[in-house]
Amino acid sequence: MDINYELYKVFYQVAKNLSFSDAADALFISQSAVSQSVKTLEKRLNLTLFIRSTKRVSLTKEGELLLKHIEPAINLISRGESQLCTDSKSGIQLRIGASDTICRYYLVPFLNNFHKQYPNIHIKVTNGTSLQCASMLERNEVDIIVTNSPNSALNNMMQIIPVKEFRDIFIANSEAFPLADRSITLNELQQYPILMLDKRSTTSIFLHNLFLEHSLDLVPEIELSSNDLLIDLAKIGLGIAFLPDFCVKELDNLSVIAIDQRIPPRMLVAAYNNDVPISDAARYFLDSLNETKE
């Protein structure tokens, strides 16, 4: 099917903004030109891509499916144009996607080492949950991601490299929850307030699945988006926090609570798109992560 790339570019802007006028502003063309381009694309595909209303538009199911395939291609082309049009020494970027926790507690020394090795390459780090980072990689918005695994959003189009094994632990204020001298079951643990990451995180999915495997229903007391906040709340005795062990550098007045049931280890993994060539600098960064694999 011979369809002009410009039609797809217009479609992408309308789908991104859900507005014909905003798409026109972004493309520096008239609103009528945007409308005509969309109509032409719909006619050639013999599909309706948008549901029109007086103020905004929304995507049809066919439009959503097309956007899923068009967005990575648009981002890849834009990336190539950007690299061609900027100075080769100062314009190249290494775009990394990772969660706040992984950035703070794992990636900082690797970023420092990379910056010393490639001082002219700009490092752009985009934060998101591990699930969001996998989606960003799929859309070619980042070059490399570092995420928790298991991660249902990783797919076979990605090259996945294990870089660090870790374990998840339960921690609590020693005075508020004097449980350090014995191990408890997951069933007993349910009697206490559980502090954990919200449902958008792979860590939350992992813990909920662990409870389900033992026919238990986990109902957390508090769900947050930050492991640092979970540690702070555990320190003041609000509950028992569940988080990766590499987040806890010093226990202070916290103690690790032993669980009778085995909690399987997880992995930090790095990933990149199989069908997108990566630079020598990106390869260096990946190799530096892999060299320290435990």
Secondary structure, 3 states (H helix, E strand, C coil): CCCCHHHHHHHHHHHHHCCHHHHHHHHCCCHHHHHHHHHHHHHHHCCCCEEECCCCEEECHHHHHHHHHHHHHHHHHHHHHHHHHCCCCCCCEEEEEECHHHHHHHHHHHHHHHHHHCCCCEEEEEECCHHHHHHHHHCCCCCEEEEEECCCCCCCCEEEEEEEEECEEEEEECCCCCCCCCEECHHHHCCCCEEEECCCCHHHHHHHHHHHHCCCCCCCCEEECCHHHHHHHHHCCCCEEEEEHHHCCCCCCEEEEEECCCCCCEEEEEEEECCCCCCHHHHHHHHHHHHCCC
